[in-house]
Amino acid sequence: MADETALRALLLQGLAGDEAAHRAFLTEAAALLRAYFRNRLRGRPEDAEDLVQETLVALHTRRESYDPNYPLTAWLYAIARYRLIDFLRRAKHRAHAPLDGLDVGDIDPDYEATDAKHDIGVLLGKLPEKQRIAIRMVKLEEKSVRETADATGLSESDIKISIHRGLKTLMRLMAEEQVS
């Protein structure tokens, strides 16, 4: 694979009209892009290859936008990153498949919000008061750490520590419930 300097030279020669240099640039860029996309889309080589091709087209059609004052690979990977983001957004919309007759995001008629609130209330009830109050105010009521500290008379660091310890305990309690 070509390094930054060689790749930049190929692109600049291509911009000056050297078609062979431009083809060589695209070939070298393809190798870099293939590694980039395969690392990010493990287990989906066909999608990675599609993104390589899309990005090569974008590099070709936007080659005039390259500013020689900046590193070429930064420009190349920025274009690749935008292609990847677009792909992931499209894939997210395609992945909207029904589960057991319910679409993702639909309300499960067998499980109501009151059940979840009850479950959370039961779990929070098992925590020491300081942890319970800190989690309720910051995580459930969405108050800031400072607001919670002011309201309870505790320090901000005490609130943060209480939340951390409380969440750790909640995770342990939920794991224990799943085992039983």
C-alpha positions as CSV (number, residue, x, y, z in Angstrom):
1,M,0.0,0.0,0.0
2,A,1.1,3.5,-0.8
3,D,2.0,5.9,2.1
4,E,0.5,9.3,2.6
5,T,3.1,11.0,0.4
6,A,2.9,8.6,-2.5
7,L,-1.0,8.6,-2.4
8,R,-1.0,12.4,-2.4
9,A,1.4,12.5,-5.3
10,L,-0.9,10.2,-7.3
11,L,-3.9,12.3,-6.6
12,L,-2.2,15.5,-7.5
13,Q,-0.9,13.9,-10.8
14,G,-4.4,12.7,-11.5
15,L,-5.7,16.2,-10.9
16,A,-3.1,17.5,-13.4
17,G,-4.6,15.1,-16.0
18,D,-2.5,11.9,-15.6
19,E,-5.2,9.2,-16.0
20,A,-2.8,6.4,-15.1
21,A,-1.9,8.2,-11.8
22,H,-5.6,8.7,-11.1
23,R,-6.3,5.0,-11.6
24,A,-3.4,4.1,-9.4
25,F,-4.7,6.5,-6.7
26,L,-8.1,4.8,-6.8
27,T,-6.5,1.4,-6.6
28,E,-4.4,2.4,-3.6
29,A,-7.4,4.2,-2.0
30,A,-9.5,1.1,-2.4
31,A,-7.0,-1.0,-0.4
32,L,-7.1,1.6,2.5
33,L,-10.9,1.8,2.3
34,R,-11.4,-2.0,2.3
35,A,-9.4,-2.3,5.5
36,Y,-11.3,0.7,7.0
37,F,-14.8,-0.7,6.3
38,R,-14.0,-4.3,7.1
39,N,-12.8,-3.3,10.5
40,R,-16.0,-1.4,11.2
41,L,-18.4,-3.9,9.6
42,R,-17.0,-7.2,10.8
43,G,-19.0,-10.2,9.5
44,R,-20.5,-8.1,6.6
45,P,-17.9,-8.2,3.9
46,E,-20.4,-7.6,1.1
47,D,-21.6,-4.3,2.8
48,A,-17.9,-3.3,3.3
49,E,-17.2,-3.8,-0.4
50,D,-20.3,-1.9,-1.4
51,L,-19.1,1.0,0.8
52,V,-15.6,0.8,-0.8
53,Q,-17.2,1.2,-4.2
54,E,-19.5,4.1,-3.1
55,T,-16.6,5.9,-1.5
56,L,-14.4,5.4,-4.6
57,V,-17.1,7.1,-6.7
58,A,-17.3,9.9,-4.2
59,L,-13.5,10.3,-4.2
60,H,-13.5,10.4,-8.0
61,T,-16.4,12.9,-8.3
62,R,-15.1,15.1,-5.5
63,R,-11.4,15.0,-6.2
64,E,-11.4,18.7,-7.0
65,S,-12.5,19.4,-3.4
66,Y,-9.2,18.1,-2.0
67,D,-7.1,20.9,-0.5
68,P,-3.4,20.1,-0.8
69,N,-2.7,22.0,2.4
70,Y,-4.2,19.2,4.4
71,P,-3.3,15.5,4.8
72,L,-4.9,13.4,2.0
73,T,-5.8,10.5,4.2
74,A,-7.8,12.8,6.5
75,W,-9.8,13.9,3.5
76,L,-10.2,10.3,2.3
77,Y,-11.3,9.0,5.6
78,A,-13.7,11.9,6.2
79,I,-15.5,10.9,3.0
80,A,-15.5,7.3,4.0
81,R,-16.8,8.1,7.5
82,Y,-19.8,10.0,6.0
83,R,-20.5,7.1,3.7
84,L,-20.4,4.7,6.7
85,I,-22.8,7.0,8.7
86,D,-25.2,7.1,5.7
87,F,-25.1,3.3,5.4
88,L,-25.7,2.8,9.1
89,R,-28.7,5.1,9.0
90,R,-30.1,3.3,6.0
91,A,-29.5,-0.1,7.7
92,K,-31.2,1.1,10.8
93,H,-34.4,1.8,8.9
94,R,-34.2,-1.5,7.1
95,A,-33.7,-3.4,10.3
96,H,-37.2,-2.4,11.5
97,A,-38.6,-5.9,11.6
98,P,-41.6,-7.2,13.6
99,L,-40.9,-9.3,16.6
100,D,-43.6,-11.8,17.6
101,G,-46.2,-9.7,15.7
102,L,-45.1,-6.4,17.3
103,D,-43.0,-3.8,15.6
104,V,-40.0,-2.5,17.5
105,G,-41.3,0.5,19.5
106,D,-44.9,-0.8,19.7
107,I,-46.4,-1.2,23.1
108,D,-46.4,-4.8,24.3
109,P,-50.0,-5.4,25.4
110,D,-48.8,-8.0,27.9
111,Y,-46.4,-5.7,29.7
112,E,-47.6,-2.3,30.8
113,A,-45.6,0.7,31.9
114,T,-47.1,0.3,35.4
115,D,-45.4,-3.1,35.6
116,A,-42.0,-1.5,34.7
117,K,-42.5,1.3,37.2
118,H,-43.4,-1.3,39.9
119,D,-40.3,-3.3,39.1
120,I,-38.1,-0.3,39.3
121,G,-39.7,0.8,42.5
122,V,-39.2,-2.7,44.1
123,L,-35.5,-2.7,43.0
124,L,-34.9,0.9,44.2
125,G,-36.6,0.0,47.5
126,K,-33.7,-2.5,48.2
127,L,-31.1,0.3,48.0
128,P,-29.9,2.4,50.9
129,E,-31.8,5.7,51.2
130,K,-28.9,7.9,50.0
131,Q,-28.4,5.8,46.8
132,R,-32.1,5.5,46.2
133,I,-32.7,9.3,46.4
134,A,-29.6,10.1,44.3
135,I,-30.7,7.7,41.5
136,R,-34.3,8.7,41.6
137,M,-33.5,12.4,41.4
138,V,-30.7,12.3,38.8
139,K,-31.6,9.3,36.6
140,L,-35.4,9.3,36.8
141,E,-36.3,12.9,37.5
142,E,-33.4,14.1,35.3
143,K,-32.2,16.7,37.9
144,S,-28.6,17.7,37.7
145,V,-26.1,16.5,40.3
146,R,-25.8,20.0,41.6
147,E,-29.6,20.4,42.0
148,T,-29.7,17.0,43.8
149,A,-26.9,18.0,46.1
150,D,-28.5,21.3,46.9
151,A,-31.9,19.5,47.6
152,T,-30.4,16.8,49.8
153,G,-27.6,18.7,51.5
154,L,-25.1,16.2,50.3
155,S,-22.0,17.1,48.3
156,E,-21.9,16.6,44.5
157,S,-19.2,14.0,44.8
158,D,-21.3,12.1,47.4
159,I,-24.2,12.2,44.9
160,K,-22.0,10.8,42.1
161,I,-20.6,8.1,44.4
162,S,-24.1,7.1,45.6
163,I,-25.4,6.9,42.0
164,H,-22.4,4.8,41.0
165,R,-22.7,2.4,43.9
166,G,-26.5,2.3,43.6
167,L,-26.4,1.4,39.9
168,K,-23.8,-1.3,40.6
169,T,-26.1,-2.8,43.3
170,L,-29.1,-2.6,40.9
171,M,-27.2,-4.5,38.3
172,R,-26.3,-7.2,40.8
173,L,-29.9,-7.4,42.0
174,M,-31.2,-7.7,38.5
175,A,-28.7,-10.5,37.7
176,E,-29.8,-12.3,40.8
177,E,-33.5,-12.0,39.8
178,Q,-32.7,-13.5,36.4
179,V,-31.0,-16.5,37.9
180,S,-33.9,-17.3,40.3
